[in-house]
Amino acid sequence: MTTILLKEDELTKNTPLGGNIDVDKYVVAIADFQRIRVEEVLGETLYNKICEDFENDDLTGDYLKLYEDYLKPYIIHGSAMEYLLYGAYQINNGGISKHNPADSTAVDKVEVDYLVQNQRLKMEMYESRLERWLCKFHLPEYVANSNNIVNPLKSKMICGKWYLDNPY
């Protein structure tokens, strides 16, 4: 089970997502974003440490600063982006349907794409800040070594704001 690195209402309080969305509907977006993007950026060792300390309410010092100032906003906007991609759909035994409340108008794909892009831009900005902070403050768990299955920044060279594949 993936540790969800957000409190229950942090996603809806910090994004355009409404507070009446059932947590079960967006917790999948948070878990997916953490497994796909966050673990990739942090590396397995640092990711596991942050999850363990978060679960035990034991984040302190640089780890607390990393979480509060860089990681949490990154997860919030990345998870919102993920949720916006599928949030209007319901999948159940009867198939796939789209919820359409009686007193509202459904938005078209262009408008949803705009919302997704807005969250993606915020997520990428926070990702860039996170990576710069990690490079500046050398946490012992943030090391690309053979003990990590997922190695942070192993295949990236940072050049300004462009990410290039590492040819080495």
Backbone as JSON Lines, residues from 0, in Angstrom:
{"i":0,"aa":"M","n":[0.84,-1.19,0.0],"ca":[0.0,0.0,0.0],"c":[0.88,1.24,0.0]}
{"i":1,"aa":"T","n":[0.59,2.16,-0.85],"ca":[1.33,3.41,-0.93],"c":[0.9,4.35,0.18]}
{"i":2,"aa":"T","n":[1.89,4.93,0.86],"ca":[1.59,5.97,1.85],"c":[1.17,7.21,1.09]}
{"i":3,"aa":"I","n":[0.03,7.75,1.41],"ca":[-0.45,8.98,0.78],"c":[0.16,10.14,1.56]}
{"i":4,"aa":"L","n":[0.98,10.94,0.9],"ca":[1.75,11.99,1.54],"c":[0.99,13.32,1.65]}
{"i":5,"aa":"L","n":[-0.32,13.25,1.65],"ca":[-1.16,14.43,1.85],"c":[-2.22,14.1,2.88]}
{"i":6,"aa":"K","n":[-2.63,15.1,3.63],"ca":[-3.77,14.93,4.52],"c":[-5.03,14.99,3.65]}
{"i":7,"aa":"E","n":[-6.12,14.48,4.17],"ca":[-7.34,14.25,3.4],"c":[-7.82,15.46,2.6]}
{"i":8,"aa":"D","n":[-7.77,16.67,3.16],"ca":[-8.35,17.82,2.48],"c":[-7.33,18.73,1.79]}
{"i":9,"aa":"E","n":[-6.05,18.38,1.81],"ca":[-5.04,19.27,1.24],"c":[-5.15,19.43,-0.27]}
{"i":10,"aa":"L","n":[-5.59,18.39,-0.96],"ca":[-5.73,18.48,-2.41],"c":[-6.86,19.44,-2.77]}
{"i":11,"aa":"T","n":[-7.99,19.31,-2.12],"ca":[-9.13,20.15,-2.47],"c":[-8.99,21.58,-1.94]}
{"i":12,"aa":"K","n":[-8.25,21.78,-0.86],"ca":[-8.05,23.13,-0.32],"c":[-7.08,23.96,-1.15]}
{"i":13,"aa":"N","n":[-6.21,23.31,-1.91],"ca":[-5.14,24.01,-2.61],"c":[-5.22,23.96,-4.13]}
{"i":14,"aa":"T","n":[-6.34,23.51,-4.65],"ca":[-6.55,23.42,-6.09],"c":[-8.01,23.78,-6.4]}
{"i":15,"aa":"P","n":[-8.36,23.88,-7.68],"ca":[-9.77,24.15,-8.01],"c":[-10.71,22.98,-7.73]}
{"i":16,"aa":"L","n":[-10.19,21.83,-7.32],"ca":[-11.05,20.69,-7.04],"c":[-11.95,21.01,-5.85]}
{"i":17,"aa":"G","n":[-13.21,20.68,-5.97],"ca":[-14.19,21.0,-4.93],"c":[-14.03,20.14,-3.7]}
{"i":18,"aa":"G","n":[-14.36,20.71,-2.55],"ca":[-14.23,20.01,-1.29],"c":[-15.23,18.88,-1.09]}
{"i":19,"aa":"N","n":[-16.24,18.79,-1.94],"ca":[-17.22,17.72,-1.78],"c":[-16.91,16.48,-2.62]}
{"i":20,"aa":"I","n":[-15.75,16.45,-3.24],"ca":[-15.35,15.26,-3.99],"c":[-15.02,14.15,-3.0]}
{"i":21,"aa":"D","n":[-15.55,12.97,-3.24],"ca":[-15.28,11.82,-2.39],"c":[-13.78,11.51,-2.43]}
{"i":22,"aa":"V","n":[-13.18,11.39,-1.28],"ca":[-11.74,11.12,-1.16],"c":[-11.35,9.87,-1.96]}
{"i":23,"aa":"D","n":[-12.2,8.85,-1.94],"ca":[-11.9,7.62,-2.68],"c":[-11.72,7.87,-4.17]}
{"i":24,"aa":"K","n":[-12.3,8.94,-4.68],"ca":[-12.19,9.23,-6.11],"c":[-10.84,9.85,-6.47]}
{"i":25,"aa":"Y","n":[-10.23,10.61,-5.56],"ca":[-8.95,11.25,-5.92],"c":[-7.73,10.65,-5.23]}
{"i":26,"aa":"V","n":[-7.92,9.77,-4.27],"ca":[-6.76,9.16,-3.61],"c":[-5.95,8.32,-4.61]}
{"i":27,"aa":"V","n":[-6.61,7.76,-5.6],"ca":[-5.92,7.0,-6.65],"c":[-4.99,7.91,-7.44]}
{"i":28,"aa":"A","n":[-5.43,9.13,-7.73],"ca":[-4.59,10.09,-8.46],"c":[-3.35,10.44,-7.65]}
{"i":29,"aa":"I","n":[-3.51,10.61,-6.34],"ca":[-2.37,10.92,-5.49],"c":[-1.39,9.75,-5.48]}
{"i":30,"aa":"A","n":[-1.9,8.55,-5.26],"ca":[-1.04,7.36,-5.22],"c":[-0.3,7.16,-6.54]}
{"i":31,"aa":"D","n":[-1.02,7.31,-7.66],"ca":[-0.38,7.15,-8.97],"c":[0.71,8.19,-9.19]}
{"i":32,"aa":"F","n":[0.41,9.44,-8.86],"ca":[1.4,10.5,-9.06],"c":[2.64,10.24,-8.21]}
{"i":33,"aa":"Q","n":[2.44,9.81,-6.98],"ca":[3.59,9.52,-6.12],"c":[4.44,8.4,-6.69]}
{"i":34,"aa":"R","n":[3.8,7.31,-7.13],"ca":[4.56,6.16,-7.64],"c":[5.23,6.48,-8.98]}
{"i":35,"aa":"I","n":[4.56,7.25,-9.82],"ca":[5.09,7.52,-11.16],"c":[6.09,8.65,-11.17]}
{"i":36,"aa":"R","n":[5.82,9.76,-10.48],"ca":[6.68,10.94,-10.59],"c":[7.53,11.2,-9.35]}
{"i":37,"aa":"V","n":[6.92,11.15,-8.17],"ca":[7.64,11.53,-6.95],"c":[8.78,10.56,-6.66]}
{"i":38,"aa":"E","n":[8.51,9.27,-6.73],"ca":[9.58,8.3,-6.47],"c":[10.69,8.42,-7.49]}
{"i":39,"aa":"E","n":[10.35,8.76,-8.72],"ca":[11.35,8.95,-9.77],"c":[12.27,10.12,-9.45]}
{"i":40,"aa":"V","n":[11.71,11.21,-8.95],"ca":[12.51,12.4,-8.64],"c":[13.35,12.18,-7.39]}
{"i":41,"aa":"L","n":[12.76,11.6,-6.35],"ca":[13.47,11.44,-5.08],"c":[14.42,10.25,-5.06]}
{"i":42,"aa":"G","n":[14.12,9.25,-5.84],"ca":[14.85,7.98,-5.72],"c":[14.17,7.14,-4.65]}
{"i":43,"aa":"E","n":[14.33,5.84,-4.76],"ca":[13.62,4.92,-3.87],"c":[14.0,5.12,-2.4]}
{"i":44,"aa":"T","n":[15.26,5.31,-2.1],"ca":[15.7,5.4,-0.71],"c":[15.12,6.63,-0.01]}
{"i":45,"aa":"L","n":[15.24,7.8,-0.63],"ca":[14.71,9.02,-0.03],"c":[13.18,8.98,-0.01]}
{"i":46,"aa":"Y","n":[12.56,8.47,-1.06],"ca":[11.1,8.35,-1.09],"c":[10.6,7.5,0.07]}
{"i":47,"aa":"N","n":[11.24,6.35,0.29],"ca":[10.83,5.47,1.38],"c":[11.04,6.13,2.75]}
{"i":48,"aa":"K","n":[12.12,6.88,2.92],"ca":[12.37,7.57,4.17],"c":[11.29,8.62,4.43]}
{"i":49,"aa":"I","n":[10.97,9.41,3.4],"ca":[9.93,10.44,3.57],"c":[8.6,9.78,3.92]}
{"i":50,"aa":"C","n":[8.23,8.7,3.24],"ca":[6.98,7.99,3.53],"c":[6.96,7.46,4.96]}
{"i":51,"aa":"E","n":[8.04,6.83,5.37],"ca":[8.11,6.26,6.72],"c":[8.03,7.36,7.78]}
{"i":52,"aa":"D","n":[8.8,8.43,7.6],"ca":[8.76,9.54,8.57],"c":[7.4,10.22,8.58]}
{"i":53,"aa":"F","n":[6.75,10.34,7.42],"ca":[5.42,10.94,7.35],"c":[4.42,10.08,8.12]}
{"i":54,"aa":"E","n":[4.46,8.77,7.89],"ca":[3.56,7.85,8.6],"c":[3.74,7.93,10.1]}
{"i":55,"aa":"N","n":[4.99,8.08,10.55],"ca":[5.29,8.12,11.98],"c":[5.23,9.54,12.56]}
{"i":56,"aa":"D","n":[4.81,10.5,11.74],"ca":[4.77,11.91,12.14],"c":[6.12,12.34,12.72]}
{"i":57,"aa":"D","n":[7.19,12.0,11.97],"ca":[8.55,12.2,12.46],"c":[9.42,12.99,11.46]}
{"i":58,"aa":"L","n":[8.8,13.78,10.58],"ca":[9.58,14.61,9.66],"c":[10.15,15.79,10.43]}
{"i":59,"aa":"T","n":[11.47,15.97,10.36],"ca":[12.12,17.08,11.05],"c":[13.24,17.64,10.18]}
{"i":60,"aa":"G","n":[13.71,18.82,10.52],"ca":[14.88,19.43,9.88],"c":[14.7,19.59,8.38]}
{"i":61,"aa":"D","n":[15.74,19.22,7.64],"ca":[15.72,19.34,6.18],"c":[14.62,18.49,5.54]}
{"i":62,"aa":"Y","n":[14.28,17.36,6.15],"ca":[13.24,16.5,5.61],"c":[11.87,17.17,5.72]}
{"i":63,"aa":"L","n":[11.64,17.86,6.83],"ca":[10.39,18.59,7.0],"c":[10.33,19.76,6.01]}
{"i":64,"aa":"K","n":[11.42,20.48,5.85],"ca":[11.48,21.59,4.88],"c":[11.24,21.06,3.47]}
{"i":65,"aa":"L","n":[11.9,19.97,3.12],"ca":[11.71,19.35,1.81],"c":[10.23,19.01,1.6]}
{"i":66,"aa":"Y","n":[9.63,18.39,2.59],"ca":[8.23,17.99,2.46],"c":[7.3,19.19,2.37]}
{"i":67,"aa":"E","n":[7.38,20.1,3.32],"ca":[6.45,21.22,3.4],"c":[6.58,22.2,2.23]}
{"i":68,"aa":"D","n":[7.81,22.58,1.91],"ca":[8.03,23.65,0.93],"c":[8.14,23.19,-0.51]}
{"i":69,"aa":"Y","n":[8.51,21.95,-0.73],"ca":[8.78,21.5,-2.09],"c":[7.94,20.29,-2.51]}
{"i":70,"aa":"L","n":[7.94,19.27,-1.68],"ca":[7.28,18.02,-2.06],"c":[5.76,18.12,-2.03]}
{"i":71,"aa":"K","n":[5.21,18.7,-0.97],"ca":[3.75,18.79,-0.84],"c":[3.11,19.58,-1.98]}
{"i":72,"aa":"P","n":[3.6,20.79,-2.32],"ca":[2.98,21.5,-3.46],"c":[3.13,20.73,-4.78]}
{"i":73,"aa":"Y","n":[4.25,20.04,-4.94],"ca":[4.48,19.22,-6.14],"c":[3.43,18.11,-6.22]}
{"i":74,"aa":"I","n":[3.2,17.42,-5.12],"ca":[2.21,16.34,-5.09],"c":[0.79,16.88,-5.29]}
{"i":75,"aa":"I","n":[0.5,18.02,-4.68],"ca":[-0.85,18.6,-4.79],"c":[-1.19,18.9,-6.25]}
{"i":76,"aa":"H","n":[-0.33,19.62,-6.94],"ca":[-0.65,20.02,-8.31],"c":[-0.52,18.87,-9.3]}
{"i":77,"aa":"G","n":[0.41,17.96,-9.06],"ca":[0.52,16.79,-9.92],"c":[-0.67,15.86,-9.77]}
{"i":78,"aa":"S","n":[-1.15,15.69,-8.55],"ca":[-2.31,14.84,-8.3],"c":[-3.58,15.47,-8.87]}
{"i":79,"aa":"A","n":[-3.69,16.8,-8.75],"ca":[-4.85,17.49,-9.34],"c":[-4.85,17.29,-10.85]}
{"i":80,"aa":"M","n":[-3.68,17.39,-11.46],"ca":[-3.56,17.18,-12.91],"c":[-4.04,15.77,-13.27]}
{"i":81,"aa":"E","n":[-3.57,14.78,-12.52],"ca":[-3.98,13.39,-12.77],"c":[-5.49,13.23,-12.62]}
{"i":82,"aa":"Y","n":[-6.06,13.79,-11.55],"ca":[-7.49,13.64,-11.3],"c":[-8.33,14.29,-12.39]}
{"i":83,"aa":"L","n":[-7.92,15.46,-12.85],"ca":[-8.69,16.16,-13.88],"c":[-8.79,15.35,-15.18]}
{"i":84,"aa":"L","n":[-7.85,14.47,-15.41],"ca":[-7.87,13.65,-16.63],"c":[-9.01,12.63,-16.63]}
{"i":85,"aa":"Y","n":[-9.42,12.17,-15.45],"ca":[-10.47,11.14,-15.41],"c":[-11.6,11.42,-14.43]}
{"i":86,"aa":"G","n":[-11.56,12.52,-13.72],"ca":[-12.51,12.8,-12.65],"c":[-13.98,12.82,-13.04]}
{"i":87,"aa":"A","n":[-14.28,13.15,-14.26],"ca":[-15.69,13.24,-14.68],"c":[-16.28,11.87,-15.0]}
{"i":88,"aa":"Y","n":[-15.44,10.85,-15.06],"ca":[-15.91,9.53,-15.49],"c":[-16.14,8.6,-14.31]}
{"i":89,"aa":"Q","n":[-17.1,7.72,-14.47],"ca":[-17.37,6.69,-13.49],"c":[-17.28,5.35,-14.2]}
{"i":90,"aa":"I","n":[-16.57,4.43,-13.59],"ca":[-16.42,3.1,-14.17],"c":[-16.99,2.11,-13.17]}
{"i":91,"aa":"N","n":[-17.99,1.35,-13.61],"ca":[-18.62,0.37,-12.74],"c":[-19.12,-0.81,-13.57]}
{"i":92,"aa":"N","n":[-19.91,-1.68,-12.97],"ca":[-20.39,-2.88,-13.68],"c":[-21.18,-2.54,-14.94]}
{"i":93,"aa":"G","n":[-21.82,-1.39,-14.95],"ca":[-22.62,-1.0,-16.11],"c":[-21.81,-0.39,-17.24]}
{"i":94,"aa":"G","n":[-20.51,-0.24,-17.05],"ca":[-19.64,0.33,-18.07],"c":[-19.05,1.65,-17.62]}
{"i":95,"aa":"I","n":[-18.7,2.46,-18.58],"ca":[-18.09,3.77,-18.31],"c":[-19.12,4.84,-18.62]}
{"i":96,"aa":"S","n":[-19.33,5.73,-17.66],"ca":[-20.29,6.81,-17.87],"c":[-19.68,8.12,-17.41]}
{"i":97,"aa":"K","n":[-20.33,9.2,-17.81],"ca":[-19.88,10.53,-17.44],"c":[-20.98,11.17,-16.61]}
{"i":98,"aa":"H","n":[-20.62,11.64,-15.44],"ca":[-21.59,12.27,-14.53],"c":[-22.0,13.62,-15.1]}
{"i":99,"aa":"N","n":[-23.3,13.9,-15.11],"ca":[-23.8,15.16,-15.61],"c":[-24.92,15.64,-14.69]}
{"i":100,"aa":"P","n":[-24.59,16.43,-13.67],"ca":[-25.63,16.9,-12.74],"c":[-26.71,17.71,-13.46]}
{"i":101,"aa":"A","n":[-27.9,17.65,-12.93],"ca":[-29.06,18.28,-13.57],"c":[-28.96,19.8,-13.64]}
{"i":102,"aa":"D","n":[-28.37,20.43,-12.67],"ca":[-28.35,21.89,-12.62],"c":[-27.02,22.5,-13.07]}
{"i":103,"aa":"S","n":[-26.31,21.82,-13.97],"ca":[-25.03,22.34,-14.44],"c":[-24.83,21.99,-15.91]}
{"i":104,"aa":"T","n":[-23.79,22.57,-16.49],"ca":[-23.44,22.3,-17.88],"c":[-22.08,21.63,-17.92]}
{"i":105,"aa":"A","n":[-21.99,20.55,-18.65],"ca":[-20.71,19.85,-18.78],"c":[-19.76,20.71,-19.62]}
{"i":106,"aa":"V","n":[-18.49,20.71,-19.25],"ca":[-17.49,21.45,-20.03],"c":[-16.96,20.55,-21.13]}
{"i":107,"aa":"D","n":[-16.46,21.17,-22.2],"ca":[-15.92,20.36,-23.29],"c":[-14.46,20.02,-23.02]}
{"i":108,"aa":"K","n":[-13.9,19.17,-23.86],"ca":[-12.54,18.68,-23.68],"c":[-11.51,19.81,-23.7]}
{"i":109,"aa":"V","n":[-11.72,20.83,-24.5],"ca":[-10.78,21.95,-24.58],"c":[-10.67,22.64,-23.22]}
{"i":110,"aa":"E","n":[-11.8,22.81,-22.56],"ca":[-11.79,23.46,-21.24],"c":[-11.12,22.58,-20.19]}
{"i":111,"aa":"V","n":[-11.36,21.28,-20.25],"ca":[-10.7,20.36,-19.32],"c":[-9.2,20.35,-19.6]}
{"i":112,"aa":"D","n":[-8.82,20.34,-20.87],"ca":[-7.4,20.38,-21.23],"c":[-6.73,21.64,-20.69]}
{"i":113,"aa":"Y","n":[-7.44,22.76,-20.69],"ca":[-6.92,24.0,-20.14],"c":[-6.64,23.85,-18.64]}
{"i":114,"aa":"L","n":[-7.58,23.24,-17.91],"ca":[-7.4,23.02,-16.48],"c":[-6.23,22.08,-16.21]}
{"i":115,"aa":"V","n":[-6.13,21.02,-17.01],"ca":[-5.03,20.07,-16.87],"c":[-3.7,20.78,-17.13]}
{"i":116,"aa":"Q","n":[-3.62,21.56,-18.19],"ca":[-2.39,22.26,-18.53],"c":[-2.0,23.25,-17.44]}
{"i":117,"aa":"N","n":[-2.97,23.93,-16.85],"ca":[-2.69,24.86,-15.76],"c":[-2.05,24.13,-14.58]}
{"i":118,"aa":"Q","n":[-2.6,22.98,-14.2],"ca":[-2.03,22.21,-13.11],"c":[-0.68,21.62,-13.49]}
{"i":119,"aa":"R","n":[-0.51,21.22,-14.76],"ca":[0.76,20.67,-15.23],"c":[1.87,21.73,-15.14]}
{"i":120,"aa":"L","n":[1.57,22.95,-15.53],"ca":[2.58,24.02,-15.44],"c":[2.99,24.27,-14.0]}
{"i":121,"aa":"K","n":[2.03,24.29,-13.1],"ca":[2.35,24.47,-11.68],"c":[3.17,23.3,-11.16]}
{"i":122,"aa":"M","n":[2.77,22.08,-11.53],"ca":[3.48,20.88,-11.1],"c":[4.92,20.92,-11.59]}
{"i":123,"aa":"E","n":[5.14,21.29,-12.85],"ca":[6.49,21.33,-13.41],"c":[7.34,22.4,-12.73]}
{"i":124,"aa":"M","n":[6.74,23.53,-12.38],"ca":[7.47,24.57,-11.67],"c":[7.91,24.06,-10.3]}
{"i":125,"aa":"Y","n":[7.0,23.39,-9.58],"ca":[7.36,22.83,-8.28],"c":[8.38,21.7,-8.42]}
{"i":126,"aa":"E","n":[8.29,20.93,-9.48],"ca":[9.27,19.86,-9.71],"c":[10.66,20.46,-9.91]}
{"i":127,"aa":"S","n":[10.76,21.53,-10.67],"ca":[12.03,22.2,-10.9],"c":[12.6,22.74,-9.59]}
{"i":128,"aa":"R","n":[11.77,23.36,-8.79],"ca":[12.22,23.87,-7.48],"c":[12.69,22.72,-6.59]}
{"i":129,"aa":"L","n":[11.93,21.63,-6.59],"ca":[12.27,20.46,-5.8],"c":[13.64,19.91,-6.21]}
{"i":130,"aa":"E","n":[13.86,19.75,-7.5],"ca":[15.13,19.2,-7.98],"c":[16.3,20.13,-7.66]}
{"i":131,"aa":"R","n":[16.09,21.44,-7.78],"ca":[17.17,22.39,-7.42],"c":[17.49,22.31,-5.94]}
{"i":132,"aa":"W","n":[16.46,22.2,-5.1],"ca":[16.69,22.1,-3.66],"c":[17.45,20.82,-3.33]}
{"i":133,"aa":"L","n":[17.06,19.71,-3.96],"ca":[17.73,18.44,-3.7],"c":[19.2,18.47,-4.11]}
{"i":134,"aa":"C","n":[19.5,19.19,-5.18],"ca":[20.89,19.3,-5.63],"c":[21.7,20.21,-4.69]}
{"i":135,"aa":"K","n":[21.04,21.17,-4.09],"ca":[21.73,22.13,-3.21],"c":[21.96,21.54,-1.82]}
{"i":136,"aa":"F","n":[20.97,20.86,-1.27],"ca":[21.06,20.27,0.07],"c":[21.27,18.78,-0.09]}
{"i":137,"aa":"H","n":[22.43,18.32,0.24],"ca":[22.81,16.92,0.0],"c":[22.32,16.01,1.12]}
{"i":138,"aa":"L","n":[21.12,15.48,0.94],"ca":[20.58,14.52,1.9],"c":[21.23,13.17,1.64]}
{"i":139,"aa":"P","n":[21.61,12.46,2.7],"ca":[22.33,11.19,2.5],"c":[21.54,10.16,1.68]}
{"i":140,"aa":"E","n":[20.2,10.21,1.74],"ca":[19.38,9.24,1.0],"c":[19.23,9.6,-0.47]}
{"i":141,"aa":"Y","n":[19.6,10.83,-0.81],"ca":[19.46,11.27,-2.2],"c":[20.77,11.06,-2.94]}
{"i":142,"aa":"V","n":[21.05,9.83,-3.21],"ca":[22.28,9.47,-3.89],"c":[21.93,8.42,-4.93]}
{"i":143,"aa":"A","n":[22.32,8.67,-6.14],"ca":[22.1,7.67,-7.19],"c":[23.13,6.56,-7.0]}
{"i":144,"aa":"N","n":[22.72,5.49,-6.36],"ca":[23.65,4.38,-6.14],"c":[22.99,3.07,-6.51]}
{"i":145,"aa":"S","n":[23.74,2.01,-6.41],"ca":[23.24,0.71,-6.85],"c":[22.17,0.15,-5.9]}
{"i":146,"aa":"N","n":[22.02,0.74,-4.71],"ca":[20.98,0.26,-3.79],"c":[19.6,0.76,-4.18]}
{"i":147,"aa":"N","n":[19.52,1.8,-4.99],"ca":[18.23,2.34,-5.42],"c":[17.76,1.62,-6.67]}
{"i":148,"aa":"I","n":[16.53,1.15,-6.67],"ca":[15.95,0.6,-7.88],"c":[15.58,1.76,-8.8]}
{"i":149,"aa":"V","n":[14.98,2.78,-8.22],"ca":[14.67,4.0,-8.96],"c":[15.71,5.02,-8.54]}
{"i":150,"aa":"N","n":[16.55,5.45,-9.46],"ca":[17.62,6.37,-9.16],"c":[17.23,7.79,-9.52]}
{"i":151,"aa":"P","n":[17.41,8.73,-8.61],"ca":[17.03,10.11,-8.89],"c":[17.94,10.74,-9.94]}
{"i":152,"aa":"L","n":[17.34,11.4,-10.9],"ca":[18.05,12.17,-11.92],"c":[19.13,11.39,-12.66]}
{"i":153,"aa":"K","n":[19.11,10.06,-12.59],"ca":[20.16,9.28,-13.22],"c":[20.21,9.5,-14.72]}
{"i":154,"aa":"S","n":[19.04,9.6,-15.35],"ca":[19.04,9.73,-16.8],"c":[18.81,11.15,-17.26]}
{"i":155,"aa":"K","n":[19.01,12.12,-16.37],"ca":[18.79,13.51,-16.75],"c":[20.03,14.34,-16.46]}
{"i":156,"aa":"M","n":[20.31,15.28,-17.32],"ca":[21.26,16.33,-17.03],"c":[20.45,17.6,-17.01]}
{"i":157,"aa":"I","n":[20.59,18.39,-15.98],"ca":[19.82,19.62,-15.91],"c":[20.64,20.73,-16.55]}
{"i":158,"aa":"C","n":[20.03,21.38,-17.52],"ca":[20.69,22.45,-18.26],"c":[19.69,23.59,-18.34]}
{"i":159,"aa":"G","n":[19.77,24.54,-17.42],"ca":[18.76,25.58,-17.36],"c":[17.45,24.96,-16.96]}
{"i":160,"aa":"K","n":[16.43,25.13,-17.78],"ca":[15.14,24.49,-17.5],"c":[14.87,23.34,-18.46]}
{"i":161,"aa":"W","n":[15.82,23.02,-19.3],"ca":[15.65,21.93,-20.23],"c":[16.21,20.65,-19.62]}
{"i":162,"aa":"Y","n":[15.54,19.55,-19.86],"ca":[16.01,18.26,-19.38],"c":[16.45,17.47,-20.61]}
{"i":163,"aa":"L","n":[17.7,17.07,-20.61],"ca":[18.25,16.34,-21.73],"c":[18.62,14.95,-21.27]}
{"i":164,"aa":"D","n":[18.47,13.97,-22.14],"ca":[18.92,12.63,-21.79],"c":[20.42,12.65,-21.59]}
{"i":165,"aa":"N","n":[20.87,11.93,-20.58],"ca":[22.3,11.85,-20.3],"c":[22.92,10.86,-21.28]}
{"i":166,"aa":"P","n":[23.88,11.29,-22.1],"ca":[24.46,10.37,-23.08],"c":[25.45,9.4,-22.46]}
{"i":167,"aa":"Y","n":[25.73,9.52,-21.17],"ca":[26.75,8.67,-20.54],"c":[26.15,7.6,-19.69]}
